[in-house]
Amino acid sequence: MISKNGLVSVYGLLLGIFVLFIILLLPNTILSAYSTNVNTFHVFFFYAIISNVLVRIFNRGVVYKICAQALFLGLAMAAGCLISFQAPSSWKPFGWYIIVMTIFHYSEFLSISVCNPKTLTPSSFMLNHSIAYGVAAMTSWLEYLLWYYFLPDMKNIHEISYVGMVFCAVGEILRKAAIWTARDNFTHLVQQEKAQTHALVTHGVYSWFRHPSYVGWFYWCIGTQVIMINPICVIAYALAAWKFFKDRIYHEEMTLLNFFGEDYISYQEKVGIGLPLIKGFVVARDK
């Protein structure tokens, strides 16, 4: 069952998305009755301000942090939809990218709120994952703008974006399946001490890959850049994500071997990692 803070996030998300219905359902005649200069941007901008003020007035502490981030994602989802529906063809991939990003970050929080609520924090949205994550995102936006300026027709090859959507969909489903399979054994941070309830999960998607959440995230990450038709960032993201997961898996498997010993060695022998050229931390079985 969804936790209380999970419900708070649902309210925040829906509050943000609601601007989409206002803009799409509000007749143009009503807007023009007030001013000939009122447009979609003005409605979105003022709605964003008012909704943020209301969230700040009625919420405090952790509840505010959760609701504010969910509201941000709801507004971002609405913006992505508007760009996809109303923007010129060469901007549509950016709208699709925004939608994919918001689905990923919100579903991270919602999944943890159901599967492992005791570890749920405002950081579970993964919006402030790391400085490197933020820099990577801004770099992809810059590349999109540069290609749009110098070679705008490239952004009209939507078939490439569709391939990226498939990558993201498969990666997203695999990662969330990993969270829902592991449930309270799943955490966003590598655990250094074994909890009493911590069990080795080897069924479901964990019978396919030892680290299905990382496999899903890896291909989702690459897919976001394919959606935006960012050839440079496709390569850069693939290399950066590979290096990140190579290091993380190595250190995580050290702790898992410490937690589960021979059981984890047997698991390693039966199931691969699922990411190219990554072996993890492997030790020889005692003879």
Buried (B, 14 or more C-beta within 10 A) or exposed (E): EEBEBBEBBBBBBEBBBBBBEEBEEEEEEEBEEEEEEBEBEEBBEEBBEEBBEEBEEEBEEEBBBBBBBBBBBBBBBBBBBBBBEEEEEBBBBBBBBBBBBBBBBBBBBBBBBBBBBEBBEBBBBBBEBEEEBEEBBEBBBEBBEEBBEEEEEBBBEBEBBEBBBEBBBBBBEBBBBBBBBBEBBBBBEEBEEEEEEBBBBBEEBBBBBBBBBBBBBBBBBBBBBBBBBBBEBBEBBBEBBBEBBBEBBBEBBBBBBEBBEEBBBBBBEEBBBBBEEBEBBEEEEEE
